[in-house]
Amino acid sequence: MSRFDQIERYLQGHMAAEELQAFEAEMAANPELAALVRQHRLERHGLELLVERDLLAKMQAWDRETELFQQVQPRRAVVRPMTWVLRAAAVLALAALGYWLLRDDSASSTAPSAPIVRTQPEIKPRVPTVRKRQQPIPQREQMPENEPAEEIAQQTPSEPAPAPIEEMSPEDDLDYAALAGEFFRERDFVAPTSSKSGSASYDQTLKNFQDGKYNDIISKTSPDSGGDDAVGQKELLALAQYKSGRYTDAASTFRTIIAGGRQPYVQRAEWGLTLALLQELPTKKGQFYRALSDILRNPDHLFYTKAKRLEERL
């Protein structure tokens, strides 16, 4: 069985008790497998969110079509009875005229009258008329009266065809970088004042970050570094990458912290990952909504309130 199928069976709850216990033990011992399982879970939730948004858009379109049909239907109900009334009146008028002609012929002449052929009036189907929207007539410069018509036709530019109307989603007008800047706060990740942590390497990295030496942090810190303060240094590395505009690298480092499973770094990294992906919209739209929905599913999340406000802004 492939690793993908094994993860899918785990997420869908199709594993037996013994297999489930063995798989969770393997995840606890293998951070890469745990990160892969988390990524699969995020992708599944993101797809569910996109399906819900698409279904909501279709339901709104159905509501608009139903409302338009209800507005048009009463008009049809009025037109149809009037049409049948006019038809019945025309038939009765022809019948009365034929009866009057037959009575006059029989009274004035003894010769047998020719048979009268009664024909039904030809009713042509109504052809719906479509009123075209009038285009504004461009103003033309006044031409001299004696100028030939051919020259006027050559000088008058042809009217350009109207440009097609493109559907614009509400998100197309958003400034994603500015929106991410509104929600990013350094104090959400690092305390405003430095405090000794007992690790010289971490204190130096923190000092470089507070001094704005982001390139020094990026060049000297590895996302795969170990040690007691490894998670804290990874967080400072991700923040330095974010502040330097390297949002793809920052997202990757935040994912490494999330895969480690150490709190409260995990929830801070989930919020940092969301903001880094927001900076890269609309290119990474699917990944952004998966990260945002992962926070919104947990009301006890440290950044649930901010994530909810961000969702409302979108």
N, C-alpha and C positions, 0 to 999 in steps of 0.2 A: 504494500500500500504506500503511495507517495505521501510526502510530508504535507502537501496541500490537502489531500483527501483526509488525512488524519486530523489536521487543524479544523477543517470544515465539520467533521463528525463531532469534534470536541465542542465547537461553538453551537452546533445544533442540538447538543445533548443526546447524541445517539450512542455514546460509549457505555459499555458495561462498567460495573463498579470497579472491578480489578483493573481494567484497561484505563479507566479514568484516574484511578489512584496512581498508576505507573506514569501516566502522561503528565499529571501535575507535579510529580516528583522530578521528572525530567525537566520540566519548565523551571522549577526552583533551582536546579543545578546548572541550567544552561540559559544564561541571559539572552543569547541570540534567539533561542526558540521562544522565550517569553516576549521579546520585542516583536517577533514575527506574528505571534498569536494576537498581540495587541493591535498590530497594524491591520490584520485581517478583520478584527472586531470593529475597528474604526471605519474600514472601507464598507463593511456590511451596514453599519448604522448610517453612513453617508448616503449609500444607495437608497436606503429606506426613506431618508429625508428628501432626496431628489424625487423619488416616486410620489411622495405625498405632495410636494410642490407642484409637480406636473398634473396630478389628479385634481388639485385645487384649481389650477388654471383652466382645465377642461370643464370643471363644474361651473366656474364663473362664466365661461363662454356659452355653455348650455343655458344658463339662467338668462343671459342677454338675448339669445335666440328665442327662448320661450316668451320673454316679455315683448319682443318685437312681433311675434306671431299673434299674441293676444291683442296687440294694438291694431293689427291689420284685419283680424277676423271679424269684428263688428261691422266694418265697412262692407265686407263681402256679404254679410247677412242682410244688409240693407239693399244691396244692388240686385241680388238674385230674386227676391219677391217682386221688385219693380219690373224686372225683365219679363217675368211670367205674366204680370198684369198687362203689360203692353202687348204681348203676344195674344193673349185672350181677347183684348179689345179689338185688335186687327182682324182676327178670325170672325168675331161677331159682326163687325162692320161689313166685311165681304159677304157674309151670309145674308144680311139685310138687303144689301144692294142687289144681289142675285134674285132674291124673292121679289123685289119691286119690279125688276125688269121682266121677269116671267109673268107677273100679273098684268102688266101693260100690253105685252105681246099677245096674250090670250084674249084680252078684251077688244083689241083693235083689228085683229086679223084672224081669219078662219083657217089660213094655211098652217100646216103643222110647223111649229118653230123648231129651229135646229137645237140639238141638245147643248146645253150649257156645261162647259167643262170647268169645274171649280178647281182652282190651283191654290195650294197653300203658299203663303208669302215666303219668299226665300229669306231666311234669317242668316245673315253672315255672322260668323263668330267675332266677338270683339277682340281686337288686337291691342294688347296693353301698350301704351305709349310710354316711352322712357324719356324723361326730360333731361336733356344734357345740361351740364353745368356750364354756364357761359364763362369763357375765359376773358379776362380784362383785355380790352383793345389797346395796344400800345399807341401812344400818341406819336404822330409823325410830323415832321417839320413841314411847314407850309411851302409848297413848291410854286414856282412861277406858273402863271396861267398858260404861257406860250411854250413851255417845255414839253417835248414829245413824250407820249405815254410809254414808249419803250425804255427811255432813259429813267423814267420814274420807277418802272418795274425793276430795272437793274439796280437802282440805288436803294430800294426798299429791302431791308434784310428780312429773310424768312423768319417767321415766328418759331422760336424753339419749342420742342415738345415738352410737355410738363414732366418734371422729374418724378420718378416713382416714389411713393410714400413708403418709408421703411418703418417697421415697428421698432419702437425703442422701449427697452425695459427700464424701469425706474433706476436700476443700479448703474446704467451707462453714464449718468451725469455725476456720479459720486467721485470725489477725489480720495482714493483709497489711502494714499500716503498721508494726507492731512488727517483722515479719520483715525488711522493707526497712531499718529502723533498725539491725538487727543486722549487716547486710552493708555498710552505707554507712560509709566511712571517708574523711575529708578527705585524709589522707596518701596515699591511692591516686591522688589527682589533683594535689594541691599539696603542696610540701615544708613541713614543720612550721615552719621558719624562713625568713624572706624573704631573697632574694638579688637583688642588682642584675642586671637583665637587659640594661641598656644602653638601655632604652626608658622614658622618664619616664611615659608614659601607662600602660604595663603595670604599672610599679612602683606607681603610684598606685592602679590597680584592685586589685592584689594586697593593698595595705595596707588598702583599704576592706573587702575580703573578710575579712581576718584580724581586722579590728576589728568585724566583724558589720554593716557598713553595706551591706546587700544592696540596699536600695531605691535608694541612690546609684548602684550598679553597674547596676541594671536601667534606670534613667532615663537614664544617660549612655552606655551601651554598646549598639551595634546588632549584631544577628546577621549583618548583611551588610557589616560594616565591613571595610576592607582594610588593607594595611600589612604590615610585616615581622612584627609581633607579633599579627596579627589572630586567628590560631588560638588563641593563648594567652588573649587577651581574651574570645573566644567561649566558651572553656572556663570561665573565671571567671564569665561571664554565666550559663551553664547551671547552674553550681553555686549561684550566688546565687538563681536562680529555684527550684531544688530546695529550698534551705534556707528559702525564703520560702513553700513550699507550693504554688508554681505549677508543678505537675508536667507539665501539658500543654505549657506554654511551654518548660520544661526539655527535654522530649522532642524538641520541634521544633528547639531549638538544638543538641542532641546530634546529631540527624540531619544538620544542616547541616555539622557538623564531620566526620561520617562520609563525607558526599558529597565533601568536599575531598580525602580520601585521604592525608592527611599523618600519618605515624607519629611518635611513639607516641600521638598525640592520637586516632587512629581507634579503637584498641582501648580506650582509656580512655573514649571517648564511647560505644562499644558497651555497656560495663558500666554507665555512667551512664544510658543509655537504658533498659536492662533494669530498673534499680532505680526509675526514674521511672514506668515502666509498671506495676511491681509495686505501687506506691503507689495506682494507680487500678484495681486488680483488685476485683471480677470484671468491671468494665465493659469493660476493654480486654484481655480474656483472650487473644484471638487474636494481637494485636500483641505481647503479652508473650512468648508461647511462640515466636513467630518470632524475636524478638531473642535469647532464651535459646538456642535451637537454633543460631543463627548462631555463637555463641561456642563451643558444645559440639562443633561440627564441626571446630574447629581446636585440636588438643591443644597446639600451641605458643602459644596465646593467653595474654596476660599474666594474664587472669582466668579461665582454664579451670578451675583447682582450685576457686575460689570459686563459679563457675557450677555445677560438679558438686555441691558441697555444697548449694547452693540447690535444685537439682533434687531431691535426696534429701529435703530438708525438705518439699517439696510432695508 
